[in-house]
Amino acid sequence: MSSPSTHRPLVEASSVSCRFPIGPARPFGPKRFVHAVDNVDLEIRAGETLGLVGESGSGKSTLGRLLVGALPVSAGAIRFIGEDVTHPTPARWYALRRDMQLVQQNPAAALDPRMTVADQLVEVLDIHAIGARRARHDAAAAMLWRVGLGSDIMRRYPHELSGGQQQRVAIARALLVQPRFIVCDEPVSALDLSVQAQVLNLLQDLQSELGLTYLFVSHDLGVIRYLSHRIAVLYLGRVVEIGARHEVLARPLHPYTRALLASVPIPDPARPAPAPQILGEAPDPASPPSGCRFHTRCPLATDICRRFAPPLTSPTAGTHLVACHHAVAERSIRGAA
Amino acid sequence: MSAPTSFALEVQDLSVAVHIEHGLARVVDGVSLALEPGQTLGLVGESGCGKSMTCLAVMGLLPRQAQASGSVRLGNDNLLALPERRLEEIRGRAIAMVFQNPHSALNPVRTIGVQIAETICRHEGLAWSAAMAEARRLLDRVQIAAPARRLTEYPHQLSGGMCQRVMIALAIACRPRILIADEPTTALDVTVQAQILALLRELQAELGMSLVIVTHDLGVVAHMADTVSVMYAGRIAEHAPVADLFARPLHPYTQALLAALPHRAVDGQRLTSIPGTVPEPFERPVGCAFHPRCAEADASCADRRPLIQSWLGAHSVACHKVTPTAEAA
């Protein structure tokens, strides 16, 4: 897999935050917010797949939705090919759907249960007035063929399709507007292993044929490893590490990334069983820990971690960034010696 | 009554038929399993392959519209033939189960302490205060911090990983000989999964339990199981010691599953996918259930159902294309 590192960023997020109001802790108490995404900087280059990995509650789906404008940004800015799309006018937001699309985890919920496959595909072309009206049905059939489905399913309803077929229809629907950027939010998590491989291969093929750019959100490191050019690791709404796939996987710098990688059971009985790396579970995002949000579970945590949030910097002066006081310190000690 | 089985648990020719709209669906179709004392059996398969139904049949917890046939041997007893009263004594005491979704398996309106103490009272006949003390010890044993406080809390106050620890505490409360864990970590994050799997291994060694671990995750099976049974469409496709299964999968389905794993993919190489989808229980193909998706299938596969037979020692497979050998080539 060659990394398209020379391309300019297609999507940029600068200091993006998203908070959701939740009920007060006690009646008439002060309003509380969950900071699902907190001050995230990210850029996605044209033609690449950025894998976004994290555990439940890390804000990875929220971040994906923010980038395609499916959720409003609370603070910060999002740019698409240089254009500020943080708060677009309704007309511009509408037009942007042709450039960016979202493929969701549960295709059964993403498709309209009361419309046939043909109707919901043609509807997309109608809304965006793509092609001549009479040609739209054929265009839909051609796109289905492209994702490996026969035209016989055009007349069927989503409930008549298997999970894998439903996800292909959802992908076909996203592709009909010829987008440049697709956020894939756990697109294969609901699928069985044998079908998962079909959909992953399809996404790979479509990327090389159409030059698509993906943000691929998943909790499954196996899938992320297979598909990504670069990997970003999210913990409680913050990016803790980001870099080229081989760098993050072979030389993880953040203690959380290391724990995550070492916790994955590799399907090979000859390897030792993964020993529990870190204790406990991620804290409630509504009341995140002070300083570095990982310090409550971190084996390296010291006083500075409890007091100051570490910035995302590169200890190697390269493109591999990490937000950890100790990863940086370790490097500078070695550098000084 | 026949001679007692030497296995901790022996399932022979188990079938489960469920009444549905379309007629009768054989969700489990002639499954045989054997669990050695103190060992772990991994039951692997995709959704709808009948692995959970097999467990429910073993526990005698099948829904009303399902009927089981065959035998489930535990010591001298065939569990399928026992009256409900006897089963109630066996469940929890001799054989216990941990479910996939701990939040829905626990009673939402009763405290953790009451739910555990209730089980202990019922099976061990302890007084309530002694049962509560035992419940506290159990929570401590499954590494729940501040067990005394947790006893008074409700399931919604606990995280997913903590709820699964409570489920495990409940399951081991009466020191069962056999523990069935049905996708125990599927709903959990991977760092928590590692903790729960380590806990299960520890408890197994401490209590000398036999473990059945049901999962769709070949990574979990690789590190938990001694032997593995692979299920497809209600039937056992292959059964082997864990190292043999991963080193030398014989059934085309097992081979395809391993080849579809993104973990094993070489850089830049496409994943091997299996065409088509798992058949519904009421439209299973004749002959070998896998033949419509199998690259090696021929006329005989569509015609006759392959029987499971030993290929070499404990490694057995149900496939016309694999012939038994005296020794591995």
Contacts between the chains, C-beta under 8 A, distances in Angstrom:
chain1	res1	chain2	res2	distance
A	1	B	267	5.9
A	1	B	268	5.2
A	55	B	189	3.9
A	55	B	190	7.0
A	55	B	191	6.7
A	56	B	189	5.7
A	162	B	277	4.4
A	163	B	277	7.8
A	164	B	277	5.8
A	165	B	277	7.7
A	192	B	46	3.9
A	192	B	47	5.7
A	192	B	216	7.2
A	192	B	277	7.9
A	192	B	278	6.6
A	193	B	46	6.3
A	193	B	216	6.8
A	193	B	218	7.7
A	193	B	257	5.9
A	193	B	260	5.3
A	193	B	261	7.2
A	194	B	46	6.5
A	194	B	256	6.5
A	194	B	257	6.6
A	194	B	260	5.7
A	194	B	273	6.6
A	194	B	274	3.8
A	194	B	277	7.9
A	194	B	278	7.6
A	194	B	293	7.9
A	195	B	273	7.6
A	195	B	274	7.7
A	195	B	277	6.1
A	196	B	260	7.0
A	197	B	260	3.9
A	197	B	262	7.7
A	197	B	271	4.0
A	197	B	272	6.5
A	197	B	273	3.7
A	197	B	274	7.4
A	198	B	273	4.1
A	198	B	274	7.8
A	198	B	275	7.8
A	200	B	262	6.8
A	200	B	271	5.8
A	201	B	270	5.3
A	201	B	271	5.7
A	201	B	273	5.9
A	204	B	270	7.1
A	219	B	189	7.1
A	219	B	190	7.1
A	220	B	262	7.7
A	221	B	190	7.4
A	222	B	219	7.9
A	222	B	261	6.7
A	222	B	262	4.1
A	222	B	263	4.3
A	223	B	262	5.1
A	225	B	262	6.6
A	225	B	263	7.4
A	226	B	262	3.8
A	226	B	265	5.2
A	226	B	271	7.1
A	227	B	262	7.8
A	259	B	191	5.9
A	260	B	190	6.5
A	260	B	191	6.4
A	262	B	194	8.0
A	263	B	190	4.7
A	263	B	191	4.7
A	263	B	193	6.8
A	263	B	194	4.1
A	264	B	190	5.7
A	264	B	219	6.7
A	264	B	263	8.0
A	265	B	193	7.7
A	265	B	194	7.7
A	265	B	197	7.5
A	265	B	217	7.1
A	265	B	219	3.4
A	265	B	220	5.3
A	265	B	222	6.4
A	265	B	223	5.1
A	266	B	219	5.9
A	266	B	222	7.1
A	266	B	263	6.0
A	267	B	218	4.1
A	267	B	219	4.5
A	267	B	221	7.7
A	267	B	222	4.9
A	267	B	246	7.0
A	267	B	258	7.3
A	267	B	261	5.5
A	267	B	263	5.6
A	267	B	264	6.8
A	268	B	222	5.8
A	268	B	246	6.2
A	269	B	222	4.4
A	269	B	223	6.9
A	269	B	242	4.7
A	269	B	243	5.2
A	269	B	246	5.4
A	270	B	243	7.2
A	270	B	246	7.8
A	271	B	222	7.6
A	271	B	223	7.9
A	273	B	197	7.3
A	273	B	198	7.8
A	273	B	201	7.6
A	273	B	223	3.7
A	273	B	224	7.6
A	274	B	194	4.9
A	274	B	197	7.9
A	274	B	223	7.0
A	275	B	194	7.0
A	275	B	198	6.6
A	276	B	191	7.6
A	276	B	194	4.6
A	276	B	195	4.3
A	276	B	198	5.1
A	277	B	191	6.4
A	277	B	194	6.6
A	278	B	191	5.6
A	279	B	195	7.2
A	281	B	159	5.0
A	281	B	160	7.6
A	281	B	161	5.0
A	281	B	162	7.5
A	281	B	189	7.1
A	281	B	191	7.9
A	281	B	192	5.5
A	282	B	189	7.3
